[in-house]
Amino acid sequence: MKFPCRLDKFISHLAELPRSKARAAIKRQDVSVNDETVTAFDFQIKAQDSVVFQGEQLAFLGKRYFMLHKPAGYVCANVDELHPTVFDLLDEPNMADFHIAGRLDIDTTGLVLITNDGDWSHRITSPKHQKLKTYLVETLEPLTSQALTQLREGVQLHNEKELTRPAIADALESYSLRLSISEGKYHQVKRMLAAVGNKVVELHREQVANIVLDENLQSGEYRALTDAEIKI
């Protein structure tokens, strides 16, 4: 939310009401700003103003940042008619303007970052910033040294004109590797493994930039980021 902000928008956002109901409350004189009743919908609210709605003070909580241990079966979307979303796992106030900084597929597990800070998420997700994203990958076929070399040098994805950027690819076992990439193309990890003649059967993201999935978070749990984690 940017300030100054219209009063009806402020009430709608923080009280999680349709704009029409926020305006009805303002018209009923249910809203005061700095102890003065205000009835103008377009009254400009500043960040430091004290706004009381039906006897309760509304506070803009500022920029917030969370990490979530995403389970399989959840989609990275604010709303979805067919599947549960990662936002169903959060119990936080005023989530209307939150978004996901780097989505995961429905069957992919691991680290998801959720914030209302657009500039911060852009630094995370924009390819020009080259923030590494690290995945644990389980494959259908055994990994070959040739495939690992190809991943490290860049591979040709289907319907792409240029090779992927060189990845960090370390074999863990015959059917698993740790893969770090600095891009975020659609289904990139799965397409990269397909390009070297293999198939992903399980995919788990464990790190984005300097942010490592907290080992104490069980699947479906989340926590706020620390100040150090926010400073990407």
Residue frames as a rotation matrix with the C-alpha (Angstrom) as fourth column:
MET 1
0.577 0.816 0.000 0.00
0.816 -0.577 0.000 0.00
0.000 0.000 -1.000 0.00
LYS 2
-0.503 -0.750 0.430 1.31
0.759 -0.621 -0.194 3.41
0.413 0.229 0.881 -0.98
PHE 3
0.295 0.536 -0.791 0.70
0.831 -0.552 -0.064 6.63
-0.471 -0.639 -0.608 0.94
PRO 4
-0.622 0.742 0.250 -1.05
-0.615 -0.266 -0.742 9.00
-0.485 -0.615 0.622 0.81
CYS 5
-0.935 0.353 -0.030 -4.01
0.297 0.828 0.476 6.66
0.193 0.436 -0.879 0.28
ARG 6
-0.349 0.894 0.282 -7.74
-0.492 -0.431 0.757 7.21
0.798 0.125 0.590 -0.11
LEU 7
-0.519 0.199 0.831 -9.69
-0.829 0.119 -0.547 6.50
-0.208 -0.973 0.103 3.06
ASP 8
0.579 0.813 0.059 -12.11
-0.773 0.571 -0.277 4.06
-0.259 0.115 0.959 1.39
LYS 9
0.461 -0.509 -0.727 -9.20
-0.354 0.646 -0.676 2.09
0.814 0.569 0.118 -0.07
PHE 10
-0.589 -0.716 0.375 -7.43
-0.591 0.065 -0.804 2.04
0.551 -0.695 -0.462 3.30
ILE 11
-0.160 0.627 0.762 -10.53
-0.880 0.259 -0.399 0.76
-0.448 -0.734 0.510 5.12
SER 12
0.756 0.487 -0.438 -11.27
-0.648 0.652 -0.393 -1.80
0.095 0.581 0.808 2.40
HIS 13
0.152 -0.808 -0.570 -7.73
-0.381 0.484 -0.788 -3.14
0.912 0.337 -0.234 2.49
LEU 14
-0.744 -0.595 0.304 -7.13
-0.469 0.141 -0.872 -3.31
0.476 -0.792 -0.384 6.22
ALA 15
-0.299 0.714 0.633 -10.64
-0.775 0.205 -0.598 -4.35
-0.557 -0.669 0.492 7.27
GLU 16
-0.973 -0.145 0.182 -10.75
-0.007 0.798 0.602 -6.80
-0.232 0.584 -0.777 4.31
LEU 17
-0.030 0.998 -0.048 -14.07
0.288 -0.037 -0.957 -5.44
-0.957 -0.043 -0.286 3.05
PRO 18
-0.002 0.131 0.991 -15.40
0.996 -0.083 0.013 -4.67
0.084 0.988 -0.130 -0.42
ARG 19
-0.898 -0.395 0.196 -14.90
0.396 -0.918 -0.035 -1.02
0.194 0.047 0.980 -1.30
SER 20
-0.243 0.892 0.382 -18.69
0.001 -0.394 0.919 -0.51
0.970 0.224 0.095 -1.28
LYS 21
0.566 0.441 -0.696 -18.97
0.639 0.298 0.709 -1.63
0.520 -0.846 -0.113 2.35
ALA 22
-0.401 -0.768 -0.499 -16.03
0.912 -0.386 -0.139 0.54
-0.086 -0.511 0.855 3.35
ARG 23
-0.833 0.129 0.538 -17.79
0.101 -0.921 0.377 3.54
0.544 0.368 0.754 1.82
ALA 24
0.226 0.971 -0.075 -21.03
0.194 0.031 0.981 2.66
0.955 -0.236 -0.181 3.60
ALA 25
0.293 -0.197 -0.936 -19.18
0.949 0.182 0.259 2.59
0.119 -0.963 0.240 6.93
ILE 26
-0.797 -0.603 -0.024 -17.58
0.603 -0.796 -0.046 5.98
0.008 -0.051 0.999 6.20
LYS 27
-0.509 0.691 0.514 -20.99
-0.023 -0.608 0.794 7.41
0.860 0.392 0.325 5.30
ARG 28
0.503 0.713 -0.489 -22.43
0.440 0.275 0.855 6.08
0.744 -0.645 -0.176 8.59
GLN 29
0.399 -0.472 0.786 -19.68
-0.662 -0.742 -0.110 8.02
0.635 -0.477 -0.608 10.41
ASP 30
0.998 -0.060 -0.014 -18.09
0.056 0.796 0.602 4.78
-0.025 -0.602 0.798 11.64
VAL 31
0.320 -0.937 0.143 -14.59
0.887 0.242 -0.394 6.00
0.334 0.253 0.908 10.78
SER 32
0.972 -0.124 -0.198 -12.37
-0.032 -0.911 0.410 8.56
-0.232 -0.393 -0.890 12.47
VAL 33
0.378 -0.901 0.212 -8.93
0.676 0.112 -0.729 9.83
0.633 0.419 0.651 11.53
ASN 34
-0.701 -0.709 0.078 -6.78
0.402 -0.484 -0.777 11.30
0.589 -0.514 0.624 14.29
ASP 35
-0.696 0.493 -0.521 -9.87
0.605 0.014 -0.796 11.39
-0.385 -0.870 -0.308 16.56
GLU 36
-0.521 0.558 -0.646 -11.94
-0.570 -0.791 -0.222 13.33
-0.635 0.253 0.730 14.00
THR 37
0.105 0.650 0.753 -14.91
0.352 0.684 -0.639 11.72
-0.930 0.332 -0.157 12.21
VAL 38
-0.696 -0.372 -0.614 -14.36
-0.459 -0.427 0.779 11.71
-0.553 0.824 0.126 8.45
THR 39
0.221 0.866 0.449 -17.12
0.058 0.448 -0.892 11.18
-0.974 0.223 0.049 5.87
ALA 40
0.487 -0.122 -0.865 -15.20
-0.831 -0.371 -0.415 11.86
-0.270 0.921 -0.282 2.65
PHE 41
0.945 -0.071 0.319 -14.36
0.135 0.974 -0.181 8.68
-0.298 0.215 0.930 0.76
ASP 42
0.620 -0.714 0.326 -11.32
0.488 0.025 -0.873 10.29
0.615 0.700 0.363 -0.90
PHE 43
0.883 -0.352 0.312 -9.82
-0.468 -0.597 0.652 11.70
-0.044 -0.721 -0.691 2.31
GLN 44
0.413 -0.816 -0.405 -6.06
-0.259 0.321 -0.911 11.19
0.873 0.481 -0.079 2.01
ILE 45
0.994 -0.092 0.061 -4.55
-0.020 0.389 0.921 8.96
-0.109 -0.917 0.385 4.68
LYS 46
0.266 -0.964 -0.020 -0.88
-0.766 -0.199 -0.611 9.32
0.585 0.178 -0.791 5.58
ALA 47
-0.048 -0.358 -0.932 1.19
0.105 0.927 -0.361 6.48
0.993 -0.115 -0.007 6.99
GLN 48
-0.902 -0.408 -0.137 1.35
0.186 -0.080 -0.979 8.07
0.389 -0.909 0.148 10.45
ASP 49
-0.371 0.836 0.404 -2.41
-0.747 -0.527 0.405 8.75
0.552 -0.152 0.820 10.74
SER 50
-0.933 0.203 0.297 -4.50
-0.090 0.668 -0.738 7.01
-0.349 -0.716 -0.605 13.40
VAL 51
-0.489 0.781 -0.389 -7.55
-0.667 -0.048 0.744 5.45
0.562 0.623 0.544 11.74
VAL 52
-0.828 0.320 0.461 -10.33
-0.224 0.565 -0.794 3.92
-0.515 -0.760 -0.396 13.84
PHE 53
-0.575 0.637 -0.513 -13.01
-0.535 0.181 0.825 1.78
0.619 0.749 0.237 12.19
GLN 54
0.415 0.864 -0.285 -16.05
-0.229 0.402 0.887 0.79
0.881 -0.302 0.365 14.25
GLY 55
0.888 -0.008 0.459 -14.11
-0.457 -0.107 0.883 1.25
0.042 -0.994 -0.099 17.48
GLU 56
0.654 -0.698 0.291 -10.98
0.494 0.685 0.536 -0.63
-0.573 -0.207 0.793 16.40
GLN 57
0.367 -0.613 -0.699 -7.75
-0.606 -0.728 0.320 0.98
-0.706 0.307 -0.639 15.28
LEU 58
0.947 -0.093 0.309 -6.50
0.295 0.635 -0.714 -0.13
-0.130 0.767 0.628 11.89
ALA 59
0.369 -0.896 -0.246 -2.75
-0.443 -0.403 0.801 -0.30
-0.817 -0.186 -0.546 11.50
PHE 60
0.853 -0.243 -0.461 -0.82
-0.391 0.287 -0.875 -0.75
0.345 0.927 0.149 8.28
LEU 61
0.859 -0.458 0.229 1.78
0.093 0.579 0.810 -3.35
-0.504 -0.675 0.539 9.19
GLY 62
0.262 -0.806 -0.531 4.27
-0.778 -0.502 0.378 -2.26
-0.571 0.314 -0.758 6.57
LYS 63
0.206 -0.288 -0.935 6.40
-0.811 0.486 -0.328 -4.51
0.548 0.826 -0.133 4.42
ARG 64
0.345 -0.009 0.939 6.42
-0.706 0.657 0.266 -8.14
-0.619 -0.754 0.220 5.48
TYR 65
-0.064 -0.523 -0.850 8.34
-0.876 0.437 -0.203 -11.19
0.478 0.732 -0.486 4.36
PHE 66
0.426 0.278 0.861 7.68
-0.703 0.700 0.122 -14.89
-0.569 -0.657 0.495 4.97
MET 67
-0.649 -0.480 -0.591 9.19
-0.717 0.645 0.264 -18.24
0.254 0.595 -0.763 4.06
LEU 68
0.404 0.828 0.387 6.90
-0.849 0.498 -0.179 -21.21
-0.341 -0.256 0.904 3.65
HIS 69
-0.787 -0.511 0.346 7.71
-0.372 0.840 0.394 -24.91
-0.492 0.182 -0.851 3.41
LYS 70
-0.089 0.809 -0.582 5.37
-0.993 -0.116 -0.009 -25.71
-0.075 0.577 0.813 0.53
PRO 71
-0.265 0.090 0.960 3.78
-0.138 0.982 -0.130 -29.16
-0.954 -0.167 -0.248 0.42
ALA 72
-0.995 0.057 0.087 2.89
0.100 0.274 0.956 -30.92
0.030 0.960 -0.278 -2.82
GLY 73
-0.355 0.932 0.070 -0.69
0.927 0.340 0.159 -30.34
0.124 0.121 -0.985 -3.99
TYR 74
0.355 0.414 -0.838 -0.75
0.534 -0.826 -0.182 -26.60
-0.767 -0.383 -0.514 -3.32
VAL 75
0.321 -0.210 0.923 -0.57
0.879 -0.297 -0.374 -24.01
0.352 0.932 0.089 -6.08
CYS 76
-0.550 -0.578 -0.603 1.41
0.705 -0.708 0.035 -20.79
-0.447 -0.406 0.797 -5.91
ALA 77
-0.501 0.503 0.705 -1.48
0.386 -0.599 0.702 -18.42
0.775 0.624 0.106 -6.51
ASN 78
-0.890 0.245 0.384 -3.56
-0.449 -0.619 -0.644 -16.01
0.080 -0.746 0.661 -4.45
VAL 79
0.011 0.944 0.331 -6.80
-0.690 0.247 -0.681 -17.72
-0.724 -0.221 0.653 -5.51
ASP 80
-0.850 -0.178 -0.496 -7.52
-0.497 0.585 0.642 -20.95
0.175 0.791 -0.586 -7.37
GLU 81
0.065 0.995 0.074 -10.90
-0.994 0.058 0.096 -22.56
0.091 -0.080 0.993 -7.99
LEU 82
0.581 0.174 -0.795 -9.57
-0.376 0.924 -0.073 -26.13
0.722 0.341 0.602 -8.30
HIS 83
0.121 -0.673 -0.730 -6.74
0.615 0.628 -0.476 -26.46
0.779 -0.391 0.490 -5.80
PRO 84
0.811 0.009 -0.585 -5.72
0.524 -0.453 0.721 -25.19
-0.258 -0.892 -0.372 -2.37
THR 85
0.592 -0.622 0.513 -3.20
0.088 -0.582 -0.808 -22.35
0.801 0.524 -0.290 -2.54
VAL 86
-0.340 -0.815 -0.470 -0.15
0.681 0.132 -0.720 -21.59
0.649 -0.565 0.510 -0.44
PHE 87
-0.642 0.149 0.752 -2.06
-0.401 -0.901 -0.165 -18.62
0.653 -0.407 0.639 1.00
ASP 88
0.508 0.839 -0.196 -4.44
-0.305 0.388 0.870 -21.10
0.805 -0.382 0.453 2.63
LEU 89
0.297 -0.497 -0.815 -1.51
0.736 0.663 -0.136 -22.11
0.608 -0.560 0.563 4.85
LEU 90
-0.760 -0.604 0.240 -0.90
0.359 -0.698 -0.620 -18.60
0.541 -0.385 0.747 6.20
ASP 91
0.365 0.825 -0.431 -2.77
0.889 -0.171 0.426 -17.09
0.277 -0.539 -0.795 9.13
GLU 92
-0.688 -0.628 -0.364 -1.84
0.676 -0.737 -0.005 -13.43
-0.265 -0.250 0.931 8.88
PRO 93
0.291 0.816 -0.500 -3.85
0.481 -0.576 -0.661 -10.18
-0.827 -0.049 -0.560 8.74
ASN 94
0.612 0.072 -0.788 -4.14
-0.386 -0.842 -0.377 -7.97
-0.690 0.535 -0.487 5.66
MET 95
-0.262 -0.724 0.638 -2.80
0.217 0.600 0.770 -10.36
-0.940 0.341 0.000 3.03
ALA 96
0.683 0.720 0.125 -4.65
0.249 -0.068 -0.966 -8.82
-0.687 0.691 -0.226 0.09
ASP 97
0.848 -0.366 -0.384 -1.60
-0.530 -0.553 -0.643 -7.29
0.023 0.749 -0.663 -1.57
PHE 98
0.065 -0.835 0.547 0.82
-0.529 0.436 0.728 -10.15
-0.846 -0.337 -0.413 -0.91
HIS 99
0.767 0.097 -0.634 2.37
-0.618 0.377 -0.690 -12.13
0.172 0.921 0.349 -3.74
ILE 100
0.800 -0.476 0.364 4.80
0.280 0.834 0.475 -14.98
-0.530 -0.278 0.801 -4.28
ALA 101
0.429 -0.758 -0.491 8.42
-0.841 -0.533 0.088 -14.23
-0.329 0.375 -0.867 -5.13
GLY 102
-0.601 -0.640 -0.478 9.20
-0.782 0.595 0.187 -17.18
0.164 0.486 -0.858 -7.39
ARG 103
0.401 0.895 0.195 6.44
-0.911 0.412 -0.020 -19.71
-0.098 -0.169 0.981 -7.92
LEU 104
-0.790 -0.509 0.340 6.71
-0.470 0.860 0.197 -23.48
-0.393 -0.004 -0.919 -7.66
ASP 105
-0.516 0.599 -0.612 4.69
-0.441 0.426 0.790 -26.07
0.734 0.678 0.044 -9.58
ILE 106
0.420 0.814 0.401 1.85
-0.800 0.123 0.587 -27.82
0.429 -0.567 0.703 -7.79
ASP 107
0.916 -0.056 -0.396 3.89
0.150 0.966 0.209 -31.01
0.371 -0.251 0.894 -7.34
THR 108
-0.088 -0.991 0.101 7.12
0.307 -0.124 -0.944 -29.24
0.948 -0.052 0.315 -6.30
THR 109
0.750 0.292 -0.594 7.89
0.628 -0.032 0.777 -28.84
0.208 -0.956 -0.208 -2.60
GLY 110
-0.165 -0.947 -0.277 10.14
0.978 -0.120 -0.173 -26.59
0.130 -0.300 0.945 -0.59
LEU 111
-0.546 -0.244 -0.802 10.98
0.575 -0.805 -0.147 -22.93
-0.609 -0.541 0.580 -0.14
VAL 112
0.069 0.579 0.812 8.39
0.845 -0.467 0.261 -20.35
0.531 0.668 -0.522 -1.17
LEU 113
-0.817 -0.363 -0.449 8.86
0.537 -0.761 -0.363 -16.64
-0.210 -0.538 0.817 -0.40
ILE 114
0.128 0.941 0.315 5.79
0.902 -0.242 0.357 -14.47
0.412 0.238 -0.880 0.17
THR 115
-0.658 -0.439 -0.612 5.85
0.643 -0.751 -0.153 -10.70
-0.392 -0.494 0.776 0.54
ASN 116
0.622 0.780 0.071 4.08
0.718 -0.532 -0.449 -7.41
-0.312 0.330 -0.891 -0.12
ASP 117
0.251 -0.660 -0.708 7.33
-0.222 -0.751 0.622 -5.72
-0.942 0.001 -0.335 -1.17
GLY 118
0.949 0.245 0.201 7.38
0.130 0.277 -0.952 -5.61
-0.289 0.929 0.231 -4.96
ASP 119
0.582 -0.800 -0.147 10.88
-0.752 -0.461 -0.471 -4.14
0.309 0.385 -0.870 -5.26
TRP 120
-0.127 -0.627 0.769 12.31
-0.835 0.486 0.259 -6.87
-0.536 -0.609 -0.585 -3.04
SER 121
0.385 0.331 0.861 10.61
0.073 0.920 -0.386 -9.70
-0.920 0.211 0.330 -4.94
HIS 122
0.976 -0.089 -0.200 11.86
-0.214 -0.207 -0.955 -8.20
0.044 0.974 -0.221 -8.23
ARG 123
0.146 -0.986 0.080 15.44
-0.985 -0.152 -0.078 -8.43
0.089 -0.068 -0.994 -6.93
ILE 124
-0.133 -0.117 0.984 14.76
-0.455 0.890 0.044 -12.09
-0.881 -0.442 -0.171 -6.10
THR 125
0.368 0.519 0.771 13.11
0.298 0.720 -0.627 -13.11
-0.881 0.460 0.110 -9.35
SER 126
0.840 -0.008 -0.542 14.56
-0.459 -0.544 -0.703 -10.92
-0.289 0.839 -0.461 -12.11
PRO 127
0.812 -0.546 0.208 17.08
0.584 0.760 -0.284 -12.85
-0.003 0.352 0.936 -14.24
LYS 128
0.504 -0.657 0.561 19.30
0.041 -0.631 -0.775 -9.78
0.863 0.413 -0.291 -14.48
HIS 129
0.462 -0.314 0.829 20.08
-0.869 -0.349 0.352 -10.04
0.179 -0.883 -0.434 -10.77
GLN 130
0.053 -0.482 -0.874 21.14
-0.383 0.799 -0.464 -13.69
0.922 0.359 -0.142 -11.22
LYS 131
-0.108 0.003 0.994 20.05
-0.987 0.120 -0.108 -14.89
-0.120 -0.993 -0.010 -7.79
LEU 132
-0.783 -0.264 -0.564 20.70
-0.388 0.915 0.110 -18.61
0.487 0.305 -0.818 -7.50
LYS 133
0.304 0.852 0.427 17.82
-0.952 0.281 0.117 -20.96
-0.021 -0.442 0.897 -6.78
THR 134
-0.710 -0.696 -0.105 18.87
-0.683 0.717 -0.139 -24.39
0.173 -0.027 -0.985 -5.53
TYR 135
0.431 0.897 -0.098 16.87
-0.886 0.441 0.146 -27.58
0.174 0.024 0.984 -5.97
LEU 136
-0.578 -0.405 0.709 17.13
-0.464 0.877 0.123 -31.20
-0.672 -0.258 -0.695 -4.92
VAL 137
0.095 0.546 -0.832 16.18
-0.995 0.079 -0.062 -33.26
0.032 0.834 0.551 -7.95
GLU 138
-0.258 -0.078 0.963 15.19
-0.207 0.978 0.024 -36.93
-0.944 -0.193 -0.269 -8.11
THR 139
-0.322 0.015 -0.947 15.34
-0.931 -0.185 0.314 -38.40
-0.170 0.983 0.073 -11.61
LEU 140
0.738 0.670 0.084 13.75
-0.618 0.720 -0.316 -41.31
-0.272 0.181 0.945 -13.41
GLU 141
0.835 -0.517 -0.190 16.98
0.251 0.665 -0.704 -42.49
0.490 0.540 0.684 -15.04
PRO 142
0.422 -0.766 -0.485 20.51
0.792 0.051 0.608 -42.65
-0.441 -0.641 0.629 -13.61
LEU 143
0.874 -0.188 -0.447 22.52
-0.274 -0.952 -0.136 -39.46
-0.401 0.241 -0.884 -14.02
THR 144
0.607 -0.712 0.354 25.44
0.789 0.488 -0.373 -39.60
0.093 0.505 0.858 -16.40
SER 145
-0.135 -0.753 -0.644 28.63
0.626 -0.569 0.533 -37.55
-0.768 -0.331 0.549 -16.32
GLN 146
-0.762 -0.104 0.639 27.75
0.624 -0.378 0.683 -36.30
0.171 0.920 0.353 -19.79
ALA 147
0.252 0.941 0.228 24.38
0.731 -0.339 0.592 -35.02
0.634 0.018 -0.773 -18.59
LEU 148
0.550 -0.099 -0.829 25.98
0.705 -0.477 0.524 -33.21
-0.448 -0.873 -0.193 -15.65
THR 149
-0.576 -0.815 -0.059 28.51
0.602 -0.472 0.644 -31.58
-0.553 0.335 0.763 -17.98
GLN 150
-0.477 0.482 0.735 25.71
0.680 -0.328 0.656 -30.43
0.557 0.812 -0.172 -20.27
LEU 151
0.600 0.745 -0.292 23.80
0.747 -0.391 0.537 -28.89
0.286 -0.541 -0.791 -17.37
ARG 152
0.237 -0.608 -0.758 26.93
0.641 -0.489 0.592 -27.06
-0.730 -0.626 0.274 -16.24
GLU 153
-0.779 -0.602 0.173 27.57
0.495 -0.422 0.759 -25.68
-0.384 0.677 0.627 -19.72
GLY 154
-0.402 0.733 -0.548 23.94
-0.627 -0.657 -0.419 -24.82
-0.667 0.175 0.724 -20.60
VAL 155
-0.677 0.260 0.688 21.33
0.494 0.854 0.163 -26.82
-0.545 0.451 -0.707 -22.45
GLN 156
-0.910 0.405 -0.093 18.91
-0.319 -0.537 0.781 -26.10
0.266 0.740 0.618 -25.27
LEU 157
-0.592 0.780 0.203 15.33
0.023 0.269 -0.963 -26.06
-0.805 -0.566 -0.177 -24.00
HIS 158
-0.428 0.553 0.715 12.44
0.899 0.343 0.273 -26.86
-0.094 0.759 -0.644 -26.28
ASN 159
0.497 0.676 0.544 11.11
0.789 -0.613 0.041 -23.71
0.361 0.409 -0.838 -27.99
GLU 160
0.732 -0.350 -0.585 13.97
0.144 -0.760 0.634 -21.56
-0.666 -0.548 -0.506 -26.64
LYS 161
0.926 -0.376 0.026 16.46
-0.081 -0.268 -0.960 -19.77
0.368 0.887 -0.278 -28.89
GLU 162
0.096 -0.944 0.316 19.39
-0.727 -0.283 -0.625 -19.59
0.680 -0.170 -0.714 -26.46
LEU 163
-0.216 -0.276 -0.937 21.04
0.385 0.857 -0.342 -22.07
0.897 -0.435 -0.078 -24.15
THR 164
0.888 0.411 -0.207 20.26
0.320 -0.225 0.920 -21.89
0.332 -0.883 -0.332 -20.46
ARG 165
0.423 -0.765 0.486 22.85
-0.795 -0.571 -0.206 -20.15
0.435 -0.299 -0.849 -18.32
PRO 166
-0.359 -0.625 -0.693 25.47
-0.128 0.768 -0.627 -22.50
0.925 -0.136 -0.356 -16.88
ALA 167
0.714 0.649 0.262 24.12
-0.417 0.094 0.904 -24.28
0.563 -0.755 0.338 -13.80
ILE 168
-0.471 -0.728 0.499 25.81
-0.873 0.301 -0.385 -25.70
0.130 -0.616 -0.777 -10.74
ALA 169
0.608 0.682 -0.407 25.08
-0.654 0.721 0.229 -29.41
0.449 0.127 0.884 -10.90
ASP 170
-0.533 -0.769 0.353 26.37
-0.830 0.396 -0.393 -31.85
0.162 -0.502 -0.849 -8.30
ALA 171
0.038 0.505 -0.862 25.42
-0.238 0.842 0.483 -35.53
0.970 0.187 0.152 -8.28
LEU 172
0.001 0.045 0.999 24.31
-0.999 -0.043 0.003 -36.79
0.043 -0.998 0.045 -4.88
GLU 173
-0.185 -0.030 0.982 23.45
-0.173 0.985 -0.003 -40.36
-0.967 -0.170 -0.187 -5.82
SER 174
-0.809 -0.183 0.559 22.81
0.445 0.430 0.785 -42.22
-0.384 0.884 -0.266 -9.07
TYR 175
-0.221 0.843 0.491 19.27
0.890 -0.032 0.455 -40.81
0.399 0.537 -0.743 -9.32
SER 176
0.768 0.516 -0.380 19.60
0.633 -0.702 0.325 -37.47
-0.099 -0.490 -0.866 -7.53
LEU 177
-0.327 -0.858 0.395 21.44
0.832 -0.460 -0.310 -34.18
0.448 0.227 0.865 -7.83
ARG 178
0.200 0.282 -0.938 21.59
0.611 -0.785 -0.105 -30.69
-0.766 -0.552 -0.329 -6.38
LEU 179
-0.194 -0.142 0.971 20.99
0.950 -0.274 0.150 -28.13
0.245 0.951 0.188 -9.12
SER 180
-0.023 0.132 -0.991 21.41
0.492 -0.861 -0.126 -24.35
-0.870 -0.491 -0.045 -8.83
ILE 181
-0.176 0.061 0.983 20.16
0.958 -0.220 0.185 -22.04
0.228 0.973 -0.020 -11.58
SER 182
-0.735 -0.157 -0.660 20.02
0.379 -0.902 -0.207 -18.25
-0.563 -0.402 0.722 -11.93
GLU 183
-0.846 0.528 -0.072 17.06
-0.346 -0.441 0.828 -18.10
0.406 0.726 0.556 -14.29
GLY 184
-0.645 0.692 0.326 13.36
-0.174 0.282 -0.943 -18.76
-0.744 -0.665 -0.062 -13.78
LYS 185
-0.710 0.375 -0.595 11.99
-0.647 -0.016 0.762 -20.03
0.276 0.927 0.254 -17.06
TYR 186
0.295 0.942 0.161 8.70
-0.954 0.280 0.109 -21.91
0.058 -0.186 0.981 -17.13
HIS 187
0.959 0.125 0.255 9.23
-0.181 0.961 0.208 -25.43
-0.219 -0.246 0.944 -15.68
GLN 188
0.487 -0.807 -0.334 12.93
-0.831 -0.311 -0.460 -24.84
0.267 0.502 -0.822 -16.17
VAL 189
-0.320 -0.679 0.661 14.40
-0.822 0.546 0.162 -27.64
-0.471 -0.492 -0.733 -14.05
LYS 190
0.264 0.499 0.825 12.07
-0.005 0.856 -0.516 -30.23
-0.965 0.132 0.229 -15.56
ARG 191
0.982 0.114 -0.153 12.83
-0.139 -0.117 -0.983 -28.99
-0.130 0.987 -0.099 -19.06
MET 192
0.217 -0.973 -0.077 16.56
-0.975 -0.212 -0.069 -28.99
0.051 0.090 -0.995 -18.39
LEU 193
-0.340 -0.315 0.886 16.51
-0.479 0.869 0.126 -32.62
-0.810 -0.381 -0.446 -17.32
ALA 194
0.647 0.613 0.454 14.35
0.143 0.487 -0.862 -33.49
-0.749 0.622 0.227 -20.33
ALA 195
0.808 -0.366 -0.461 16.95
-0.589 -0.481 -0.650 -31.78
0.016 0.796 -0.605 -22.54
VAL 196
-0.306 -0.952 0.029 19.61
-0.951 0.304 -0.050 -34.21
0.039 -0.043 -0.998 -21.29
GLY 197
-0.306 0.230 -0.924 17.39
-0.436 0.828 0.351 -37.26
0.846 0.511 -0.153 -21.79
ASN 198
-0.885 0.023 -0.464 16.06
0.400 0.545 -0.737 -37.69
0.236 -0.838 -0.491 -18.28
LYS 199
0.015 0.943 0.333 12.89
0.137 -0.331 0.933 -36.92
0.990 0.032 -0.134 -16.31
VAL 200
-0.780 -0.197 0.594 12.24
-0.495 -0.387 -0.778 -35.29
0.383 -0.901 0.204 -12.94
VAL 201
-0.212 0.728 -0.652 10.18
0.432 0.668 0.606 -37.43
0.877 -0.153 -0.456 -10.58
GLU 202
0.576 0.368 -0.730 10.58
0.817 -0.296 0.495 -35.29
-0.034 -0.882 -0.471 -7.44
LEU 203
-0.183 -0.592 0.785 11.62
0.511 -0.739 -0.439 -31.66
0.840 0.321 0.438 -7.08
HIS 204
0.627 0.281 -0.726 12.31
0.779 -0.241 0.580 -29.71
-0.012 -0.929 -0.370 -3.89
ARG 205
0.298 -0.524 0.798 13.61
0.152 -0.799 -0.582 -26.13
0.942 0.295 -0.158 -3.61
GLU 206
0.400 -0.223 -0.889 15.92
0.899 0.282 0.334 -25.64
0.176 -0.933 0.314 -0.66
GLN 207
-0.196 -0.537 -0.821 17.41
0.628 -0.711 0.316 -22.17
-0.753 -0.454 0.476 -1.21
VAL 208
0.616 0.256 0.745 16.85
0.722 -0.562 -0.403 -18.84
0.315 0.786 -0.531 -2.98
ALA 209
0.413 -0.589 0.695 19.78
-0.288 -0.808 -0.513 -16.40
0.864 0.012 -0.504 -2.95
ASN 210
-0.662 -0.716 0.223 21.00
-0.407 0.093 -0.909 -16.33
0.630 -0.692 -0.353 0.68
ILE 211
-0.092 0.743 0.662 17.69
-0.992 -0.012 -0.123 -17.65
-0.083 -0.669 0.739 2.05
VAL 212
-0.825 -0.242 -0.511 17.78
-0.283 0.959 0.003 -21.32
0.490 0.147 -0.859 3.04
LEU 213
0.229 0.956 -0.184 14.62
-0.308 0.250 0.918 -23.23
0.923 -0.153 0.352 3.91
ASP 214
-0.194 -0.238 0.952 14.52
-0.968 -0.109 -0.225 -23.48
0.158 -0.965 -0.210 7.70
GLU 215
-0.657 -0.143 -0.740 15.05
-0.194 0.981 -0.018 -27.12
0.729 0.132 -0.672 8.64
ASN 216
-0.945 0.326 -0.036 12.75
0.101 0.184 -0.978 -26.62
-0.312 -0.927 -0.207 11.64
LEU 217
-0.305 0.871 -0.385 9.76
-0.869 -0.420 -0.263 -25.85
-0.391 0.254 0.885 9.38
GLN 218
-0.506 0.261 0.822 7.62
0.267 0.954 -0.139 -28.88
-0.820 0.149 -0.552 8.73
SER 219
-0.859 0.247 0.448 5.78
0.454 -0.035 0.890 -29.16
0.235 0.968 -0.082 5.44
GLY 220
0.123 0.964 0.236 2.98
0.724 -0.250 0.643 -26.56
0.678 0.091 -0.729 5.46
GLU 221
0.487 -0.006 -0.873 4.60
0.772 -0.464 0.434 -24.37
-0.408 -0.886 -0.221 8.13
TYR 222
0.337 -0.365 0.868 5.96
0.544 -0.677 -0.496 -20.85
0.768 0.639 -0.029 7.71
ARG 223
0.266 -0.242 -0.933 7.79
0.840 -0.416 0.348 -18.09
-0.473 -0.876 0.092 9.55
ALA 224
0.980 -0.004 -0.197 8.80
-0.069 -0.944 -0.323 -14.48
-0.185 0.330 -0.926 9.07
LEU 225
0.467 -0.873 0.139 12.17
0.560 0.171 -0.810 -13.83
0.684 0.456 0.569 7.49
THR 226
0.328 -0.490 -0.808 14.97
0.796 -0.316 0.515 -12.49
-0.508 -0.813 0.286 9.66
ASP 227
0.750 -0.127 -0.649 16.55
-0.251 -0.963 -0.102 -9.10
-0.612 0.239 -0.754 8.97
ALA 228
-0.319 -0.948 0.002 19.64
-0.426 0.146 0.893 -10.87
-0.846 0.284 -0.451 7.61
GLU 229
-0.408 0.225 0.885 17.55
0.652 0.751 0.109 -12.94
-0.639 0.621 -0.453 5.21
ILE 230
0.678 0.731 -0.076 15.69
0.510 -0.542 -0.668 -9.90
-0.529 0.415 -0.740 3.94
LYS 231
0.440 -0.605 -0.663 18.98
-0.563 -0.762 0.321 -8.20
-0.700 0.232 -0.676 3.01
ILE 232
0.649 -0.152 0.745 19.51
0.521 0.803 -0.290 -10.09
-0.554 0.577 0.600 -0.24
